[in-house]
Amino acid sequence: MTQTEQSEWRTRKRLIDPKLQAAGWRVVKYDPAHPFGKGSPVAIEEFPTDNGPADYALCVDGQLLGVVEAKKVTLGPQNALTQAERYARGVTASPFNFDGFRVPFLYATNGEVLWHHDVRHPQSRSRRIAHFHTPDAMREQLDRDGDAAGDRLARTPNDHPKLRPYQTAANAAIERALADRKRHMLMAMATGTGKTFTLVNEIYRLMKAGVARRVLFLVDRRALAAQAVREFASFEAESGRKFTDIYEVYSQRFHREDLEGESFDPNVLPASYLTAPRPGLAFVYVSTIQRMTINLFGRAAVFGGTEEDEEPEADRLDIPIHAFDLVIADECHRGYTSAEVAIWRETLDHFDAVKIGLTATPAFHTTSYFKEVVFRYGYEQAVRDGFLVDYDAVAIASDVRMHGVFLGEGAQVGVVNTETGTEQLDVLEAEREYDATEIEARVTSPDSNRKVLEEIRTYALAHEQQYGRFPKILIFGVHDLPHISHADQLVDIARDVFGQGDSFVQKITGRVDRPLQRIREFRNRKLPAVVVTVDMLSTGVDIPDLEFIILLRPVKSRILFEQILGRGTRRGEHLPDKAKFTVFDCFAGTLLAYFRKVTGITAETPAPPARTIPEIIEEIWQNRDREYNTRCLVKRLHRIAKSMSGEARDLFAKYIPNGDLAAYAAELPQRLAKDFAGTMGVLRDPDFQTLLESYPRSRQPFLVAYETQDVVTSTPLVRGPDGTEYKPEDYLAAFARFVQEHTTEIAAIRILLNRPRDWSPEVLTDLRKRLLDAPRRFTVPNLQRAHELTYQKALVDIISMVKHAARQDEPLFTAEERVQRAFMRVTAGRTFTAEQQEWLDRIRVHLVENLSIDHDDFEHVPVFARAGGWGKANRTFENRLPDLLRGINEAIAA
């Protein structure tokens, strides 16, 4: 046996045989008396073929269903599939023939990495899988007729009456991708456009056609799981039949109070559905990814950082890779650290299934996994189509939040013990300065928080006066940490500022009792009207009647920022007149300005660290990328040095000179170069590594700057159609420059300024188009808002805007005022019959909406056509209607 053969043999015995056995295959030697094995199922070693012996032949009930090619660990197995193909063509005693392949399922592995190819269809693609298929999985794959299921799906019209056009298009895109044999795909739809509803419809279609039978619907919060189950339960799949009347829908266990008032009774999934999937079963399982991670890899694998519990009743289960045919990953943009992304991918990778990611905010780490965005429906398009509402923006400028806090000598402050919550007053003996990044982390200014909320109250009361209702307000605070909680401080101050009692202002974070119930109350009830949160309401949770979003948290992630804004984009549920919402950027508009520049698929990457310090030390010891890992370790040691207490220095003194970790870190590269073994002896000491992980931290005081007085102002912004926010005066200045620079080029502007007699509907249409085509994309609503904010004049008409932009002394009129002024000019000194006056009243109403009129309007506008159209009107005015209209148009434009 050659050295290579010995290496491959050791790989098989040490790594591959155990994996086959774990999947339910009994590994046996080839026996000519029983060429397809005695008993079933078996993995037969050195199975002879006309093209040489296959490393393993997987046989079930006397049928050869799979060939496995084994390679030594140092070789990549993907290319070895071609060798498995050669053996599959060399099997003569087989009833199968798939274009020359006499075995349907091929595998190649080095014991660590496993590749699989289903060769029954010429367009099928090889893929990496986590484990070998079980014999039951192989039987099920063999019996399933994917082509017939695909044909049934293609022949079934997608005509659900509640589907919107873009939702139908999304389903069609998924089905095209499936027909092309794609197994990873991403669907990007703006928050509020009904991603879940769209996928529930598609899941029903796939299950009915037999393309998918067992479906896993993954979310990352119990609130979203409850919301998804409700969507399945309420979906009318067929006339008079809900989805749950046709197919089983299961979930994890919810608290009864979480579901109070819900119209469904959730069913908890039997564990056997996961551990022993049966071909005849068709069901949907809605689960958090945290729970599924525990089921697959145990509790130690689940990542933290969410505001929810980590599924206390979940256990590790032996779940085969074919447990699901289809996995939907809702809000799949999640994973803000490398560790989260790693376990997120590992959980998805476990299942050999079609995977569809749903997100409003595609990022590189999602597109790299799901391969292709098969459908995209963005926020701006949804606003243009009328399915979502746009937002106004207000920049709130706070000196404290933009420049930090300066505390002079003698300033009286509160010093909070972050471990116990006790506070004592102190007088500073020397000045201290905190920059903006340290606000709410090391110091807080109650006056700043109060003045920001007072500014919000001004806008809320104005909204109440205009619309007759107080707006639902969602405030995003910095944190909800024990004893120094910014969220708690905001709740306390807001109750004072709004003066409506405790029930009017509430906190909803993972630290409150029954958070899902609190979310439901915020959505469905009048109170609370104001909610303070940190992360829990940043994504996925549906609050359609939300009208104010307050950003008091310096968001750094574009994904998180867009998800936060998505809380307000839905049309109102109890508020049919909700036409917009308002975003308050409490960092002087800098958040809006920053994220305006970052669109599309973001380049932001999940944040490190993913590795522990002992893992880095081991990499150095193994001499793997030594320079890089040394630099990483030096950075980690410096971070520890900055945060450790005096007690920690005493403990470190046992291992390093004087316990001075900062000096030791600085000298580490030289120490390794001079005495590698001795230095590594210290670094690899288990007690030293334990100390590096659990050293006593210094207790940083948290100050309450009672005497700091903030200056807070606000500026409403104009949001252009391109998503850019402008100060109103800047928007109008840009508009004035555009008008003045294009006076000779744009006929409509020349007519308004110099030849009003040529004014007509065609000229007005051209003017609006030319303004929208401008670099700033000027629209009438945005120009009206800018004029209202600048001149306190609401609903200024487009003619006034252009004239005033060209000549500042021109007055600003509303359309109604302009029409009234024109009619006074045209009708002065003239008398009209009653019938003529009726026509004039119709013309007046039309002009208020359209600011011009011509012959065609009398034939096509219903109010004129129903009264007899142009012929009747012209006779009424004794055939002088053309002259009258020319006079009216000229007066309108004058």
C-alpha positions, 0 to 999 in steps of 0.5 A, spaced: 500 500 500 502 506 497 503 512 502 497 516 499 493 509 499 495 509 507 493 516 508 486 515 504 485 508 508 486 512 515 482 517 513 476 512 511 477 509 518 478 515 522 473 520 519 468 517 514 466 510 517 464 514 523 460 519 519 457 513 515 455 510 521 452 516 524 447 517 518 445 509 519 449 506 514 453 499 516 460 499 513 461 492 511 466 489 506 465 487 499 462 480 498 461 477 491 456 472 494 452 478 496 454 483 491 449 488 494 450 487 501 447 482 506 441 486 510 440 493 509 442 498 509 449 498 508 456 501 505 460 496 502 467 498 501 471 497 495 465 495 491 467 493 484 465 497 477 467 496 470 471 503 471 475 500 478 473 499 485 468 505 488 471 506 496 463 505 498 457 503 495 451 505 499 445 500 498 438 499 500 434 493 500 438 490 494 439 497 490 445 501 489 443 508 490 450 511 492 457 511 491 462 515 495 469 517 493 474 518 499 480 522 499 485 524 504 484 530 509 489 534 505 485 533 499 479 537 497 473 533 495 469 537 490 474 535 484 473 528 486 466 527 484 468 526 477 471 520 480 465 518 483 461 519 476 466 514 473 465 509 478 457 510 477 458 509 469 461 503 471 456 499 475 453 495 470 448 491 474 443 496 476 436 498 473 438 505 473 440 509 467 440 517 468 444 519 461 449 513 462 450 514 470 447 507 473 447 510 480 443 516 482 447 519 488 454 521 488 458 523 494 466 525 495 469 527 502 475 527 505 472 526 512 471 533 513 468 536 507 462 532 504 460 534 497 454 531 493 451 530 486 444 528 484 445 526 477 438 524 475 437 531 472 442 534 467 441 541 470 442 538 477 448 542 480 453 538 485 453 541 492 456 541 499 452 538 505 453 537 512 452 530 513 451 523 509 444 522 507 440 517 511 437 511 508 430 513 509 432 520 506 435 516 500 429 512 499 425 519 499 429 522 494 429 516 489 421 516 490 420 523 489 418 526 482 421 533 482 420 534 475 412 532 475 412 537 481 415 542 478 410 541 472 404 542 476 407 548 479 408 551 473 401 549 470 397 552 477 395 560 476 397 564 481 391 568 482 390 569 489 385 575 490 389 579 495 396 578 492 399 585 490 402 585 483 409 585 486 408 580 490 405 576 484 412 577 481 416 575 487 413 568 487 414 568 479 421 570 480 422 564 486 419 559 481 423 561 475 429 560 480 427 553 482 426 551 475 433 553 474 435 548 479 437 554 484 437 552 491 439 559 494 436 565 493 434 572 496 428 576 496 429 583 498 422 587 499 422 593 503 419 593 510 412 593 510 410 590 503 408 584 506 414 579 505 411 574 510 404 574 506 408 573 500 412 567 502 406 564 505 402 564 499 408 561 495 409 556 501 402 554 499 403 553 492 410 549 493 406 544 498 400 543 494 405 542 487 409 537 491 415 541 490 416 542 498 413 538 503 416 540 510 418 547 511 422 550 516 420 558 517 426 561 521 426 568 525 430 570 530 425 573 535 419 570 539 415 576 537 416 575 529 415 567 530 408 569 533 407 574 528 409 569 522 404 563 525 398 568 525 400 570 518 399 562 516 393 562 521 389 567 517 391 566 510 386 564 506 389 559 501 383 557 498 376 559 498 373 558 505 379 554 507 385 557 511 392 555 510 392 551 517 385 547 515 389 544 509 396 543 512 399 543 519 403 549 522 407 548 528 411 553 532 415 553 539 411 554 545 409 561 547 407 564 553 399 564 553 399 571 555 404 573 549 398 570 545 392 574 548 387 576 543 390 572 538 385 568 533 390 562 533 392 556 537 399 555 536 401 547 536 408 545 538 412 541 534 413 534 536 420 532 536 419 526 532 417 531 526 425 533 527 428 527 528 424 522 524 422 525 518 416 521 514 415 522 507 408 523 507 408 529 512 407 536 510 407 541 515 410 548 516 415 549 523 416 556 525 422 557 529 427 562 532 434 561 529 436 561 537 432 555 538 434 551 532 441 552 533 440 549 540 436 543 537 442 542 532 449 544 536 447 545 544 446 550 548 453 552 548 453 554 541 447 559 541 449 566 540 447 572 545 446 579 544 438 579 543 433 582 548 429 575 549 431 569 553 434 563 549 429 558 549 430 555 556 426 549 554 429 547 548 434 541 548 439 538 543 436 533 538 439 528 533 436 532 526 438 529 520 439 533 514 433 532 510 428 534 516 426 540 511 425 540 503 425 548 504 428 553 509 425 560 509 430 565 513 426 571 515 430 577 516 436 574 514 440 580 514 441 579 522 448 577 524 452 583 527 458 579 529 462 574 526 460 569 531 453 570 530 454 570 522 458 563 523 453 560 527 447 563 523 450 559 517 452 553 520 445 552 522 442 553 515 448 549 512 446 543 516 439 542 512 440 539 505 434 544 503 432 549 498 434 556 502 430 562 501 432 569 505 428 574 506 430 581 507 429 589 506 436 590 507 441 585 503 448 586 505 454 582 503 454 577 508 447 575 506 448 575 498 454 571 499 450 566 502 444 566 498 448 567 492 443 571 488 437 576 489 432 573 485 427 579 486 427 586 489 422 591 491 425 597 494 422 602 499 422 608 494 418 604 489 413 602 494 412 609 496 411 611 488 406 605 488 402 607 494 403 601 498 408 605 503 408 612 506 414 616 505 417 620 511 418 627 513 425 629 517 426 633 522 433 635 525 434 636 532 441 639 534 443 638 541 450 641 543 451 635 548 449 630 543 454 633 538 459 636 542 459 632 549 459 635 556 464 639 559 464 639 567 468 645 570 472 644 577 467 645 582 461 642 578 456 638 582 455 631 579 451 625 581 456 619 581 452 612 580 455 605 582 454 601 576 454 595 580 449 597 586 445 603 583 446 607 589 448 614 587 452 620 591 453 627 590 460 629 589 464 636 587 469 635 582 476 637 584 478 638 577 475 639 570 473 633 566 471 633 559 467 627 555 466 627 548 459 625 544 461 618 544 461 618 551 454 621 552 450 615 556 456 611 556 460 614 562 456 621 563 448 623 562 445 630 562 438 630 564 437 637 561 439 634 554 434 629 555 429 633 557 430 639 552 430 634 546 423 631 549 420 638 550 422 639 542 418 633 540 412 635 544 412 641 540 411 637 534 406 632 537 402 637 539 402 641 533 400 634 529 395 633 534 392 640 532 392 638 525 390 631 525 385 631 531 390 625 534 396 625 538 401 621 534 404 614 536 411 615 538 417 610 538 423 613 541 430 609 540 434 610 546 442 608 547 441 602 552 437 599 557 443 597 562 442 596 570 442 602 574 444 607 568 439 605 563 438 611 558 431 608 556 429 608 564 431 615 564 427 617 558 421 614 560 421 618 567 422 624 563 417 623 558 412 622 563 413 629 566 414 632 559 407 629 556 404 629 563 399 624 561 401 619 567 405 612 567 400 608 562 401 614 556 409 612 556 412 605 557 418 602 556 418 595 551 425 592 552 427 585 553 428 587 561 420 588 561 415 583 564 411 580 558 414 584 552 410 581 546 404 583 550 407 590 551 408 590 543 401 588 542 398 593 546 402 598 543 400 596 536 392 595 538 391 600 543 390 607 544 395 607 550 401 607 550 402 613 546 409 613 547 414 607 547 421 607 549 426 601 546 433 600 544 433 594 540 426 590 541 422 594 536 427 595 531 425 590 526 420 585 524 415 588 529 408 591 525 406 597 528 402 600 522 399 606 526 406 609 528 407 616 526 413 619 530 420 615 530 425 618 535 433 617 534 436 618 540 441 612 539 447 614 534 446 608 530 452 605 526 449 600 522 445 601 515 441 595 516 439 597 523 438 604 521 433 602 515 430 597 519 428 602 524 425 607 519 421 601 516 417 601 523 413 607 520 413 605 513 406 601 513 400 605 511 395 606 517 391 600 520 386 604 524 388 611 521 386 611 514 389 618 513 396 616 515 400 619 509 407 619 512 411 619 518 416 623 521 423 621 523 427 626 528 434 625 527 437 628 534 444 628 532 443 634 528 441 630 521 448 627 521 445 620 521 440 621 515 446 625 512 451 619 513 446 613 511 443 617 505 450 616 502 450 608 503 445 605 499 444 598 496 448 592 498 452 595 504 459 594 505 459 593 512 461 587 515 460 583 521 464 586 527 469 581 530 471 578 535 469 571 533 475 567 536 477 567 544 484 569 546 486 562 548 484 560 540 489 566 538 495 563 542 494 556 540 494 559 533 501 562 534 504 556 538 502 552 531 506 557 527 499 559 523 500 566 520 504 568 526 505 575 525 498 576 524 495 573 530 501 576 534 498 583 532 491 580 534 493 578 541 497 585 542 491 588 541 487 584 545 492 585 551 492 592 550 484 592 551 485 588 557 490 593 560 485 599 559 480 596 563 483 592 568 483 594 576 489 594 581 487 587 583 488 585 576 495 587 576 496 584 582 494 577 579 498 578 573 504 580 577 505 572 578 506 571 570 509 578 567 513 583 570 510 588 575 503 586 572 504 591 567 500 588 561 500 594 557 508 594 557 508 586 556 503 587 550 508 592 547 514 587 548 511 581 546 513 581 539 520 581 541 519 576 547 517 571 542 523 573 537 528 572 543 525 566 547 519 563 543 518 557 547 519 561 554 514 566 552 509 561 549 510 557 556 507 563 560 501 565 554 499 557 554 499 557 562 491 555 563 491 559 569 494 565 565 489 564 560 483 564 565 485 570 568 485 573 561 478 572 560 475 573 567 480 578 570 477 583 575 475 589 571 475 596 574 469 600 576 468 606 571 464 611 575 457 613 571 456 621 572 450 625 572 451 632 570 446 635 573 448 642 572 450 641 564 445 646 560 443 644 553 441 648 547 436 644 543 434 647 536 430 643 531 429 644 523 424 640 519 427 638 513 425 637 506 426 630 503 427 630 496 425 624 491 432 621 491 432 620 498 436 626 500 434 631 506 435 638 505 434 644 509 428 648 507 432 654 505 437 650 501 432 646 497 428 653 495 435 656 494 437 650 489 430 651 486 431 659 485 438 657 482 435 652 477 429 657 475 434 663 474 439 658 470 434 655 465 429 661 464 431 661 456 431 654 456 425 651 459 419 654 455 414 653 461 418 658 465 419 663 459 411 663 459 410 664 466 415 670 466 414 673 460 408 670 455 402 668 460 397 668 454 401 662 452 399 658 458 396 651 457 395 644 460 401 642 455 405 647 458 404 645 465 405 638 464 412 640 461 414 644 467 412 639 472 416 634 468 422 638 467 422 640 474 422 632 476 428 631 471 432 636 474 438 634 478 434 635 485 428 632 482 423 638 484 416 635 486 410 640 488 409 637 494 416 638 496 416 645 494 410 646 498 413 643 504 419 648 503 415 654 502 410 652 508 416 651 513 420 658 510 414 662 509 409 659 513 405 659 507 401 652 506 399 649 499 403 654 495 401 653 487 407 651 482 406 658 478 407 662 485 413 658 486 416 659 479 415 666 479 417 667 486 424 663 485 425 668 479 423 675 482 423 675 490 418 680 490 412 676 487 407 674 492 405 667 494 398 664 492 395 658 493 391 655 487 385 657 490 387 664 491 390 664 484 384 662 481 379 667 485 384 672 483 384 670 475 376 670 475 376 677 478 380 679 473 376 676 467 369 677 470 370 684 472 364 688 469 361 682 466 354 679 467 352 672 466 346 668 465 345 662 470 347 657 466 353 660 464 354 661 471 354 654 472 359 652 467 363 658 470 363 654 477 365 648 474 371 651 470 373 654 477 373 647 481 377 644 475 382 650 475 383 649 483 386 642 481 389 643 475 391 651 474 389 651 466 384 648 462 383 647 454 378 644 449 380 637 450 378 638 458 371 639 456 370 632 452 374 628 457 373 631 464 367 627 467 364 634 470 364 637 463 362 631 459 356 629 463 354 636 463 354 636 455 361 637 453 364 642 449 359 643 444 354 645 450 358 649 453 360 653 447 353 654 445 352 657 452 357 662 451 354 664 444 361 660 441 365 665 445 368 660 450 375 659 446 376 667 448 374 666 455 378 660 456 384 664 453 383 670 458 382 665 464 389 661 462 392 668 461 390 671 468 392 664 471 399 665 469 399 672 470 
